[in-house]
Amino acid sequence: MNSSNYLFKEEALGCISKYPRLKYVEEKEGIPTIQGELILKNDQGEEIDSYKIRIVCSQDYPFSFPKVFETGGRIPPNIEWHVHTDRHACICTWPEELILCSQGIKLSYFIEGQVIPYFFNQKHRETFGFFFNERAHGIRGNLDFFKEEFRTNDLQLVFHCLQYIKRNKEPNRVHECFCGSGKKYRKCHREEFRKFKALPFEMIDRFIKFIKSSEPNLLLEL
C-alpha cells in the first residue's frame, strides 16, 4: 500500500461505524474501498432511502476526491445524471474539487459533505425530474463555478479578478474593490480575495489559463 491507501484505510476503519450498511474491503492490488448501502435520513433521523455505492481511494488521496460509484443500477450512466463515462459520480466541478482538496480532506468530511448531498440530489432528480440547483456540465459548469464565486456573469471580470489576486497583496479594507464596482473592498470581494489568495500560486495560475483557453475570443480584448 502507498501512503494514500494507508491513510484512506485508517480513516475508513475509523468512520464506517457511523454507517451500519457500509463496510471496508480491499479490491485487487490492495486498493482500499468502502462499499455497501448508504442510508439517507431526513431531519428527524428517519430513513427515507438508500443507495448501493462503492467509494474507491484515489491515487493522490487526500488531495483529490475518492471515486464514488452507484452500484445498484438506479442512476443512468451518463453526464445528464452527473455520472462520468467510467460510471464514477461527478460530485462537483473540477475547480471546486481542487480548492476543497488543496490542503487535503478527511474521509468523514467527504462522505458527509459531498457524497450524501450528491445522493440526496439524485433522490430529488428521481422524485421530481430535475436536480436541485443544478449546474451545467463540463467546461460550462466549471466556468459557472467561477461566476458564482465572484458573483458575476462576466467572465472577463472573473479573469481580471483572478489576475489581480495572483499578482497583488491584499488591498486596504477602505480602498475601492479591485473588481471596479466602486464599492469599498471590505464590502465587496474581500472574502473571495482571501479564499483564492490562500491557494497555491500554481492553482490560481491554472484557473486563469483554464478560463483563457475556454473563452479565447472573449479575452482577446484584455
Order of alpha helices (4+ residues) and beta strands (2+ residues): alpha-beta-beta-beta-beta-alpha-alpha-alpha-alpha-alpha-alpha-alpha
